[in-house]
Amino acid sequence: MEMKKRISLELRNRSPAEVVELVVDSCRSSDGEVEGLTEQYTGLEILSMVNIGLSSLAKLPSLPKLRKLELSDNSISGGLDSLAEKCPNLTYLNLSGNQIKELSSIEPLQNLKNLKSLDLYSCDVTAADDYRDSVFELLPQIVYLDGFDQEDNEVPDSENVSDEDDEAGPPGDEEEEEDEDEEEEGSEGDEVGLSYLMKEGIQDEEDDGDYVEEEEDEEEEEEDGEADEARAQGEKRKRDADDEGDDDDDE
């Protein structure tokens, strides 16, 4: 698919100014130039143009809010001078798998004052002696080269280094959020505990009530049994008295 058509499809009924992230990987640029992308994309922050046959950035429009630019697996050998002017807020640049052969080719990146991470993996320049030390010296503003800093510590998030600083709030925010979470969990635990105790108390009262009712039923049954027994004994005594009276009459 042609790059221009792919960009048109990626709009998805939005205006160019509303697009924040644009991915056109593996489409084709007809002449090795950027096409279909205009200065109307004023809100664009992430642009990925991986493996599109790109050999020049001369037609890259001005993208003042762009922070992340993916250009790996293309045929770019130089012409990086315009990046500082067109993408002054760039913090991440991936040129892996391009035809960067000399350190002089990346020298224009010195003007990208906000650049923190640069990837040149699989470029010929990486075979140079003291490659890493030379790049860090040439571009003192960068923190990560090919995913590692000068002390060989891996980048925390190799996919989006720039987002870490943007998404992180002021110092102390995380601790405050954790404290709030702990307080909420504690209050929920107290509520659950209180609810449980109240439920247990109610259940105990119900059980006690059932026990009292059972005792009252048993007492009533015992009283009824004693009354029946008394009536039976009275009737027996009456029958015995009647029998004795009959015997006296016979005599």
Residue, then its C-alpha position, 0 to 999 in steps of 0.5 A: m500500500e502506498m504511504k499516502k493512502r495508508i496515512s489517509l486510512e489512518l485518519r479514521n474520520r479524524s482531522p489531521a490535527e487530532v492525530v496524536e500517534l501515526v503508524v505507517d510501517s511496511c507501506r511504500s513511499s514511491d520515491g523514497e520520500v515522505e509523502g501524504l504527511t503535512e504540517q496539518y498534523t500539529g498534534l502528532e507526538i509519535l510517528s512510526m515509519v518502519n520499513i517503508g523504503l525511506s531514503s530521505l527526510a527532506k519532505l518531512p513536514s514541521l511537527p513541533k510536538l513530535r517526541k518519538l520517531e521510528l525510522s528503522d529498516n530504511s535506507i537513510s544515510g544522512g540528511l538529518d540536519s532538518l530534524a532539529e528545525k522540524c522536530p525540536n522536541l524529539t526525545y527518541l529517535n530510532l535509526s536502526g537498520n539504516q545506512i549510517k556509516e560515519l559519525s559525521s552523519i549523526e553530528p547534526l543531531q547535536n541540535l536536538k537538545n531534548l534527545k534522550s535516546l538514540d538507536l543505531y543498531s545494525c548500522d555500519v557506524t556501530a562497527a567503528d572503534d570506541y563507537r559507544d564512547s564516541v557517540f556519547e561524546l559527540l551527543p552529550q545530551i543523550v542518555y541511552l544509546d541502543g537501549f543502554d546508558q554509558e554504564d551499560n544499564e538497560v533503558p527502563d522502557s525501551e519502547n517509549v523512554s520519553d513517556e516516562d518523564d511525561e507520565a510521571g507526576p511531581p515527586g511524592d505523588e506516587e507515595e501519596e497515592e500509595d498512602e491513600d490506597e493503604e488508608e482506603e484498604g484499612s478503612e474497608g477492612d475496618e468496615v468489613g470487620l465491624s460488619y462481621l462483628m455486628k452480624e455475629g452479634i445479631q446471629d448470637e442474639e437470634d440463637d439465644g432467642d431460639y434457645v429460650e423459646e426451646e426452653e419455654d416449649e419444654e417447660e410447657e410440655e412438662e407442665d402439660g404432662e404433670a397436669d395430665e398425670a394429676r387428672a389421671q390420678g384424680e380419676k383413679r381415686k374417684r373410681d376407687a372410691d366408687d368401687e368401695g361404695d358399691d361394696d358397702d351397699d352389697e353388704 
